[in-house]
Amino acid sequence: MFVRLAEVTEPLLRFTVGRGAGRRRHSPLLNLATLVLCGLLAGLVVAAAMFPALAASGLAAKAGAESFEALPAELTTTRAPQATEVFAADGKTLISRFFDENRQDVAFEDISLPMRQAMVAAEDHNFYTHKGVDVKGSVRALLNNTAGGAQQGASTLTMQFVRMSTVYTAPTYEAAVRAGEDTTARKVREMRLAQQAEKQFTKDEILTRYLNLAPFGHNTYGVYAASQFYFGKKPKDLTIAEAALIAGMVKSPTYTDPLDAKGKERALDRRNWVIGQMVEIKAITPAEAEAAKKEKLTVRGTRPANGCTVTKPNDWGFFCDYFRRWWLEQEAFGATQYDRERRLHSGGYRVVTTLDPKAQKAARDNVEARLETGHKHALMVAAVEPGTGRVRALATNRTFKLDNPANPQNKPSSNPDRQGQRGTYPNTTNPLLTGGSGYQAGSTFKIFTLVAALEMGYPLDYHINSPQRYPSKYRGASGKSACPGSDQWCPSNSSPSLAGMHNAWTAFGKSVNTYFVPLEELAGAANTVAAAKKLGIRFPNAADARRANDKETADRWGAFTLGVSGTTPLDLANSYATLAADGKHCEPIPVQEIKDIDGKALEVANPRCDQAIDPEVARAAIDAARCPVGDQSAFGECHGSTAGAARSAVGHPIAGKTGTTDSRRTASLAITTRTMSVAGIMADPDWPETSASMSHSIVTPAVYDTLGDIMRGQPQQDFPRPSEKYAYGQQRSIPDVTCQSVEAARATLEGQGFRVEVSSEPVGSTCPAGSVAGTEPAGRTIEGGLVVLRTSNGVASSPPASPPAG
C-alpha cells in the first residue's frame, strides 16, 4: 500500500521537502498541502490497521478472514527450520551439522545488548513504544523515502516478524510465495496480525523471535548462525560494530554482502549508518559510535559443516555417514525416509553420538600405521561396546568424500572387469565398515558353530578325530574343494600338522577346519546360521540373506562355518560383543542421547537389547575363544593359538578369533574384552574376488593394538568362568582296553555308550601288533563321546598313546 501511495504523491512531496538543503520558508499553500497529505496518509494507515472490515471492503479485499482477536495458532507453535547438531560421546566435540537453512535459536539473554539495540535502531526506532503498527514511523518513512533520503522501512519489527512467520508456516510453496508478495492485502493482514502478536508476546519475545528468523546471507539464518559465520563467535559476544554490520544486512544480505568486493563497501556504509541510528535512539554515545566506526571491518565467512562429506577427512566421516543412515531407518522420525531426512535437516535436534574420540583416534592411528590412505586394499576397524551396542569407533584407510570429476584423485579400479573406471581409493562415501555386500570373515565364523553345538548339548570337551581332509555330508562342491570324482565337499586344514584328536579348546585355538565341519554336521548348519543371526550377523549380501532365511537351504550350507558369508566389521565386532556380554545382544547404535528442540530426551536413542543366548553358553564360547589370541581358558585347556601376541598387546583378559578365506582374499580378526569389542577386516572393496593375498601381519596388530590403546588405564575384568556342564559335560571313565583286540575293545566301549573309531596309523607299543595300544582320550571323556582306538605296531619304541598336547 505504501509504495503505491508514495508513487501517487511523489511529485508533491519532492516539491514540498526537496527544494534544497537549508530552505525553511514554504508558502502557506504548500504547508497546508503537506499537513493535509500527512493527515490523509496517517488516516489511511490507521484505518487499514484498526478497521479490517473497512480495509477488506476496498483496497484489502485479499487480506484474509482471520479473527481480529486471534493470532493464528501456527504463528505461535511452528518454528522455522533449525540445524541439527551432532556431537561425539563427550558432548563437546562437534562431528557435524545437518541443515537446509543454517539456523539455531538462542534465548534473549544469549544475545548481546548491542545486537538487540542495533536491530531496533536499523529497523524500528519506536519498537518498544508502538503496539505493532507504528503510524508515525510509517508516515515518516513515506516522507523520507519520497524525498530521496536513505530508505526507511514502513514495516515495524513486529510486522516483519509476522511476515517471516507466515512464510515459514505456509502449507505449500505457492502459499509461501503469496505470503511474501508486496501487495496491499498482505500489508493490511500483517498490520492486523502484528497487533495480535503484541498481545500474545512481550516485546523482548518478539525481538528474539525476529532475530532467530531473519536471513543474513550465505544460507545463514538467525543471529546465532550469522555471528558464527561472519565473526566466529556467539551472539552474546558481539561488539557494537559487529552487531551493526549484522543488523544492517537484514534488508538486503546479497547487496550488502561483506564477503563480496563491492558488497563489502556497501556493508561498511550500512554498518556505519546503523551505528549512527544507535546514537539517535540513545543506545550508545557519540563517542562509542566514533570508536565503533573506526573499527576495521574483518569478517571470517567460515562455512559450517553440513552433512558428512565436509567433516575432517578420515576422522569420523564414515561414522557420520553411519549415523545418517541409521537416522533414516528410524520410524520415530517419520513414516518415510523423506520425512526423516527433513526432520534431520530442520528439526533442531541435539545429538550426542556414541563415537569415543579416544577410541576413534586409536583405531585411525593404528589403521594408518599399517596401511596408509591411498592403498587399493582397505583396512577396516570397528569398535562396539558389549552390553549396549554403542559403536565407539569406525576407521579405515580412506578419505570420506566424493572424488572430484573435474580433478580426479581416485586411482583406477583394481577390478579387471572394470577397466577404465576409477576405484574407491583414496576417496569414497561407500559405507565400507557398516554396509554394502560385506566381506568374507573366514574362521571367525567358527564361533557360531561352537555356540550352536553348545546349545545342542555338546560341551567344549567334545572330541573329534580331525583328519587333514574331511569327507563331509554336504554336496554341491566342485574343483579342489570336492572329493575326487564327486560333488561331495571335502574341506581340509591349512596344515597337515593340525590333524588328530581335538576338543573345542584346541580346535578353536589352532583353527582346525576338519573339527568344525563335523561339529556343524552334529549341531546342524541351519542352527549354526541361526546362532549367527542371534549374535548379530545381519547378512548384508542379498543372496546370503535369502539362503540364511530359508531353513532347508541353510541346513545344506556346510561352508558357513568357514566364514563364506559376507559380513561387515561392525557386525563382526558386535557378534563377539554379544558373547562378551554373557549372551546379551544389542543392536549396533550410533547415538546415546537425542534431545529435541525443546530439550526433551527421545527414547529412540536408548539401547535395544535382548538375551540372545543362555549366559552359560556365551561364557563357554568365550572360554574357548581365549585360546586363539594367546589367553588361557578358565580350565587351563588352551594349547596353541593363531594370534598369540594379542594378549600381551592388549594387557587385559581377551577372547577372539582370526579368519582367512580361500586364497587369502580377506584377512580378519575379532577380539573382545568384557567392555570393548574390536573387529577388523582387510579386503579389496573394488574387487572382492581379488587375486592378491591379504596379510594377517597387517590386520591382526591393527586390531589388537587398537583394543590395547582403548583399554589402557581401564580396570582389569576377567571373563566369568563357565559351568562344568558346558565345559566338560557328564564325564565317564573309559574302560581300560589296552592290548585287547580291536573287535573286543570296540564291543566293550560301544556297550558303555561311547562312539568308537579306529586310527589307521599304528603306534609303538609292547602290546601285540594289531591289538589296541591305547585310547584317545585316555581315562575319561564325556558321556557318549568319541573314543579313538590306537593300534600297536608291536615295537616298544614309544609309550602307549595318550592325548597329544593340543
Backbone hydrogen bonds, N-H to C=O, Kabsch-Sander energy under -0.5 kcal/mol:
donor,donor_aa,acceptor,acceptor_aa,energy
5,L,1,M,-2.1
6,A,2,F,-2.5
7,E,3,V,-1.9
8,V,4,R,-1.8
9,T,5,L,-2.0
10,E,6,A,-1.1
13,L,9,T,-2.5
14,R,10,E,-2.8
15,F,11,P,-1.8
16,T,12,L,-2.1
17,V,13,L,-2.5
18,G,14,R,-1.4
23,R,20,G,-1.4
24,R,22,G,-0.6
26,H,24,R,-0.6
31,N,27,S,-2.5
32,L,28,P,-2.3
33,A,29,L,-2.3
34,T,30,L,-2.4
35,L,31,N,-2.2
36,V,32,L,-2.5
37,L,33,A,-2.7
38,C,34,T,-2.9
39,G,35,L,-2.5
40,L,36,V,-2.6
41,L,37,L,-3.0
42,A,38,C,-2.9
43,G,39,G,-2.5
44,L,40,L,-2.3
45,V,41,L,-2.5
46,V,42,A,-2.8
47,A,43,G,-2.8
48,A,44,L,-2.8
49,A,45,V,-2.4
50,M,46,V,-3.4
51,F,47,A,-2.1
54,L,51,F,-0.7
55,A,51,F,-2.0
56,A,52,P,-2.8
57,S,53,A,-1.1
58,G,55,A,-1.3
60,A,55,A,-2.8
61,A,58,G,-0.9
63,A,60,A,-1.7
70,A,67,S,-0.7
75,L,72,P,-1.4
76,T,72,P,-0.5
76,T,73,A,-1.4
77,T,73,A,-1.5
78,T,74,E,-1.9
82,Q,346,S,-2.2
83,A,103,R,-3.5
84,T,98,F,-2.6
85,E,349,Y,-2.3
86,V,96,S,-2.8
87,F,351,V,-3.2
88,A,93,T,-2.7
89,A,355,L,-3.2
91,G,88,A,-2.1
94,L,92,K,-0.7
95,I,86,V,-2.9
95,I,93,T,-0.5
96,S,86,V,-1.5
98,F,84,T,-2.3
100,D,345,H,-1.5
101,E,345,H,-0.5
102,N,219,N,-1.7
103,R,101,E,-1.2
110,D,107,A,-1.5
111,I,108,F,-1.6
112,S,235,P,-1.8
116,R,112,S,-1.9
117,Q,113,L,-2.8
118,A,114,P,-2.6
119,M,115,M,-1.8
120,V,116,R,-1.7
121,A,117,Q,-2.7
122,A,118,A,-2.3
123,E,119,M,-2.0
124,D,120,V,-2.4
127,F,124,D,-1.8
129,T,126,N,-2.1
130,H,126,N,-2.4
131,K,133,V,-0.6
135,V,133,V,-0.9
138,S,134,D,-2.3
139,V,135,V,-2.2
140,R,136,K,-2.6
141,A,137,G,-2.5
142,L,138,S,-2.2
143,L,139,V,-2.6
144,N,140,R,-2.6
145,N,141,A,-2.9
146,T,142,L,-2.1
147,A,143,L,-1.0
148,G,145,N,-1.2
149,G,144,N,-2.3
160,Q,156,T,-2.5
161,F,157,L,-2.5
162,V,158,T,-2.3
163,R,159,M,-2.5
164,M,160,Q,-2.7
165,S,161,F,-2.5
166,T,162,V,-2.4
167,V,163,R,-2.2
168,Y,164,M,-2.4
169,T,165,S,-2.0
170,A,167,V,-1.0
176,A,172,T,-1.9
177,V,173,Y,-2.2
178,R,174,E,-2.3
179,A,175,A,-2.1
180,G,176,A,-0.9
180,G,177,V,-0.8
181,E,178,R,-1.2
183,T,181,E,-1.7
187,K,183,T,-2.0
188,V,184,T,-2.7
189,R,185,A,-2.4
190,E,186,R,-2.5
191,M,187,K,-2.3
192,R,188,V,-2.0
193,L,189,R,-2.6
194,A,190,E,-2.8
195,Q,191,M,-1.8
196,Q,192,R,-1.6
197,A,193,L,-2.6
198,E,194,A,-1.9
199,K,195,Q,-0.8
199,K,196,Q,-0.5
200,Q,196,Q,-1.7
201,F,197,A,-2.8
206,I,202,T,-2.1
207,L,203,K,-2.6
208,T,204,D,-2.3
209,R,205,E,-2.5
210,Y,206,I,-2.5
211,L,207,L,-2.7
212,N,208,T,-1.7
213,L,209,R,-0.9
213,L,210,Y,-1.0
214,A,210,Y,-2.3
216,F,220,T,-3.0
220,T,217,G,-1.1
221,Y,102,N,-3.3
221,Y,219,N,-0.5
222,G,214,A,-3.6
223,V,211,L,-2.0
225,A,221,Y,-0.5
226,A,222,G,-2.1
227,S,223,V,-2.6
228,Q,224,Y,-2.0
229,F,225,A,-2.8
230,Y,226,A,-2.8
231,F,227,S,-1.5
232,G,228,Q,-1.2
233,K,227,S,-1.5
237,D,234,K,-2.1
238,L,235,P,-1.2
243,A,239,T,-2.8
244,A,240,I,-2.5
245,L,241,A,-1.9
246,I,242,E,-2.1
247,A,243,A,-2.8
248,G,244,A,-2.1
249,M,245,L,-0.9
249,M,246,I,-0.8
250,V,246,I,-0.6
250,V,247,A,-0.8
252,S,249,M,-0.6
256,T,252,S,-2.3
257,D,254,T,-1.1
260,D,257,D,-1.5
264,K,260,D,-2.7
265,E,261,A,-0.8
266,R,262,K,-1.5
267,A,263,G,-2.8
268,L,264,K,-2.2
269,D,265,E,-2.1
270,R,266,R,-2.6
271,R,267,A,-2.7
272,N,268,L,-2.4
273,W,269,D,-2.0
274,V,270,R,-2.5
275,I,271,R,-2.4
276,G,272,N,-1.9
277,Q,273,W,-2.1
278,M,274,V,-2.0
279,V,275,I,-1.3
280,E,276,G,-1.9
281,I,277,Q,-1.9
282,K,279,V,-1.5
283,A,278,M,-2.8
284,I,278,M,-1.1
289,A,285,T,-2.2
290,E,286,P,-2.4
291,A,287,A,-2.1
292,A,288,E,-2.2
293,K,289,A,-2.5
294,K,290,E,-1.3
295,E,291,A,-0.5
295,E,292,A,-0.9
298,T,296,K,-1.0
300,R,230,Y,-2.9
301,G,229,F,-1.1
302,T,229,F,-1.5
303,R,301,G,-0.7
307,G,97,R,-3.1
311,T,308,C,-1.4
315,D,312,K,-1.6
316,W,312,K,-0.9
317,G,312,K,-0.5
320,C,316,W,-2.6
321,D,317,G,-2.3
322,Y,318,F,-1.9
323,F,319,F,-2.8
324,R,320,C,-2.4
325,R,321,D,-2.4
326,W,322,Y,-2.3
327,W,323,F,-2.7
328,L,324,R,-2.1
329,E,325,R,-0.6
329,E,326,W,-1.4
330,Q,326,W,-0.5
330,Q,327,W,-1.6
331,E,329,E,-0.6
333,F,330,Q,-1.7
334,G,331,E,-1.8
340,R,336,T,-2.2
341,E,337,Q,-2.4
342,R,338,Y,-2.2
343,R,339,D,-2.0
344,L,340,R,-2.0
345,H,341,E,-2.2
346,S,342,R,-1.2
347,G,343,R,-2.3
348,G,82,Q,-1.5
350,R,595,K,-2.6
351,V,85,E,-3.0
351,V,349,Y,-0.6
352,V,350,R,-0.5
352,V,593,E,-3.2
353,T,87,F,-3.0
353,T,351,V,-0.6
354,T,590,P,-2.0
356,D,392,R,-1.8
360,Q,356,D,-3.1
361,K,357,P,-2.2
362,A,358,K,-2.2
363,A,359,A,-2.6
364,R,360,Q,-2.8
365,D,361,K,-2.9
366,N,362,A,-2.2
367,V,363,A,-2.1
368,E,364,R,-2.6
369,A,365,D,-1.9
370,R,366,N,-1.0
370,R,367,V,-0.7
371,L,367,V,-2.7
374,G,397,N,-0.9
375,H,372,E,-1.7
378,A,683,A,-3.3
380,M,378,A,-0.6
380,M,681,I,-2.4
381,V,395,A,-2.8
382,A,679,A,-2.6
383,A,393,A,-2.3
384,V,677,S,-2.9
385,E,390,R,-2.2
387,G,584,K,-0.5
388,T,385,E,-1.5
389,G,385,E,-2.3
391,V,589,I,-2.2
392,R,383,A,-2.2
392,R,390,R,-0.7
393,A,383,A,-1.3
395,A,381,V,-2.7
397,N,379,L,-0.8
398,R,396,T,-1.8
399,T,426,P,-3.6
400,F,398,R,-0.5
401,K,399,T,-1.5
401,K,428,T,-0.6
407,N,404,N,-0.6
411,K,425,Y,-2.2
413,S,421,Q,-2.9
418,R,415,N,-2.0
419,Q,416,P,-0.7
421,Q,418,R,-2.1
423,G,411,K,-3.6
428,T,399,T,-2.3
432,L,430,N,-2.3
434,T,431,P,-0.5
435,G,431,P,-2.4
438,G,435,G,-0.7
439,Y,567,T,-3.1
441,A,565,S,-0.7
442,G,563,G,-1.5
444,T,441,A,-1.5
445,F,442,G,-2.0
446,K,443,S,-1.7
447,I,444,T,-1.0
448,F,445,F,-1.6
449,T,445,F,-0.9
450,L,446,K,-2.1
451,V,447,I,-2.1
452,A,448,F,-2.3
453,A,449,T,-2.5
454,L,450,L,-2.5
455,E,451,V,-2.3
456,M,452,A,-1.3
457,G,454,L,-1.2
458,Y,453,A,-2.7
460,L,726,Y,-2.2
461,D,727,A,-1.7
462,Y,459,P,-1.7
464,I,502,H,-2.4
466,S,464,I,-1.0
466,S,500,G,-3.0
470,Y,491,P,-2.7
472,S,470,Y,-1.1
472,S,489,W,-2.2
477,A,487,D,-3.1
481,S,478,S,-1.1
482,A,479,G,-1.4
483,C,488,Q,-3.0
486,S,483,C,-1.9
489,W,474,Y,-2.9
490,C,481,S,-3.3
493,N,468,Q,-1.7
498,L,495,S,-1.8
499,A,496,P,-1.6
500,G,466,S,-3.0
502,H,464,I,-1.9
504,A,460,L,-2.6
505,W,460,L,-0.6
507,A,503,N,-2.7
508,F,504,A,-2.2
509,G,505,W,-2.2
510,K,506,T,-2.2
511,S,507,A,-0.8
512,V,507,A,-2.3
513,N,511,S,-0.9
515,Y,512,V,-1.4
516,F,512,V,-1.5
517,V,513,N,-2.2
519,L,515,Y,-1.6
520,E,516,F,-2.2
521,E,517,V,-1.8
522,L,518,P,-1.9
523,A,519,L,-2.6
524,G,520,E,-2.8
528,T,524,G,-2.0
529,V,525,A,-2.6
530,A,526,A,-2.3
531,A,527,N,-2.1
532,A,528,T,-1.9
533,K,529,V,-2.1
534,K,530,A,-2.4
535,L,531,A,-1.9
536,G,532,A,-1.1
537,I,532,A,-2.6
545,A,541,N,-2.5
546,R,542,A,-2.2
547,R,543,A,-1.8
548,A,544,D,-2.8
549,N,545,A,-1.8
550,D,547,R,-0.9
551,K,549,N,-0.6
554,A,550,D,-3.2
555,D,551,K,-2.0
556,R,553,T,-1.4
557,W,554,A,-1.7
558,G,556,R,-1.8
560,F,557,W,-1.5
561,T,558,G,-0.9
562,L,559,A,-1.5
563,G,560,F,-2.1
564,V,559,A,-0.7
567,T,439,Y,-1.8
570,L,433,L,-1.7
572,L,568,T,-2.5
573,A,569,P,-2.3
574,N,570,L,-2.2
575,S,571,D,-2.2
576,Y,572,L,-1.6
577,A,573,A,-1.8
578,T,574,N,-1.9
579,L,575,S,-1.2
580,A,576,Y,-2.1
581,A,577,A,-1.4
582,D,579,L,-1.5
583,G,578,T,-1.9
584,K,578,T,-0.6
584,K,581,A,-1.0
585,H,583,G,-0.8
585,H,610,D,-2.6
587,E,608,R,-2.4
589,I,389,G,-2.5
592,Q,352,V,-2.8
593,E,352,V,-1.7
595,K,350,R,-2.4
596,D,600,K,-2.3
599,G,596,D,-2.4
602,L,594,I,-2.8
605,A,602,L,-1.3
606,N,603,E,-2.3
609,C,607,P,-0.6
610,D,585,H,-2.6
612,A,583,G,-1.8
612,A,610,D,-1.3
613,I,583,G,-1.2
617,V,614,D,-0.6
618,A,614,D,-2.1
619,R,615,P,-2.4
620,A,616,E,-2.0
621,A,617,V,-2.4
622,I,618,A,-2.4
623,D,619,R,-2.0
624,A,620,A,-1.7
625,A,621,A,-2.0
626,R,622,I,-0.7
626,R,623,D,-0.7
627,C,624,A,-1.5
630,G,627,C,-1.4
631,D,626,R,-2.0
636,G,633,S,-1.5
642,T,628,P,-1.2
643,A,628,P,-2.8
646,A,643,A,-1.9
647,R,629,V,-1.3
649,A,645,A,-1.7
650,V,646,A,-2.5
651,G,647,R,-2.5
655,A,672,T,-1.8
656,G,625,A,-3.1
657,K,670,A,-2.5
659,G,668,S,-2.3
661,T,666,T,-1.4
664,R,661,T,-2.3
665,R,662,D,-1.3
667,A,682,M,-1.6
668,S,659,G,-2.5
669,L,680,G,-2.0
670,A,657,K,-2.3
671,I,678,V,-2.7
672,T,655,A,-3.0
673,T,676,M,-2.8
677,S,384,V,-2.7
678,V,671,I,-3.1
679,A,382,A,-2.3
680,G,669,L,-2.5
681,I,380,M,-2.1
682,M,667,A,-2.9
683,A,378,A,-2.0
683,A,681,I,-0.5
687,W,684,D,-0.8
690,T,687,W,-1.5
694,M,664,R,-3.3
698,I,695,S,-1.2
699,V,695,S,-1.8
700,T,696,H,-1.6
702,A,698,I,-1.2
703,V,699,V,-1.9
704,Y,700,T,-2.5
705,D,701,P,-2.3
706,T,702,A,-1.1
707,L,703,V,-2.2
708,G,704,Y,-2.2
709,D,705,D,-2.5
710,I,706,T,-2.2
711,M,707,L,-2.4
712,R,708,G,-0.9
714,Q,711,M,-2.6
727,A,723,S,-1.4
728,Y,724,E,-3.3
729,G,724,E,-1.3
729,G,725,K,-0.9
731,Q,729,G,-0.8
732,R,781,T,-3.3
734,I,779,G,-3.2
737,V,735,P,-0.7
739,C,772,V,-3.6
740,Q,737,V,-2.0
745,A,741,S,-2.8
746,R,742,V,-2.6
747,A,743,E,-2.2
748,T,744,A,-2.2
749,L,745,A,-2.6
750,E,746,R,-2.9
751,G,747,A,-1.7
752,Q,748,T,-0.9
752,Q,749,L,-0.9
753,G,750,E,-1.4
754,F,749,L,-2.1
755,R,785,G,-2.4
757,E,787,V,-2.0
759,S,789,L,-2.7
763,V,791,T,-2.7
765,S,795,V,-1.1
770,G,792,S,-2.8
771,S,768,P,-2.3
772,V,740,Q,-3.0
773,A,771,S,-0.6
773,A,790,R,-3.2
774,G,790,R,-1.3
776,E,788,V,-2.0
780,R,778,A,-1.5
781,T,732,R,-2.1
783,E,730,Q,-3.2
785,G,782,I,-2.3
787,V,755,R,-3.0
788,V,776,E,-3.0
789,L,757,E,-3.2
789,L,787,V,-0.5
790,R,774,G,-2.7
790,R,788,V,-0.5
791,T,789,L,-0.5
792,S,771,S,-2.7
793,N,763,V,-2.1
797,S,795,V,-2.1
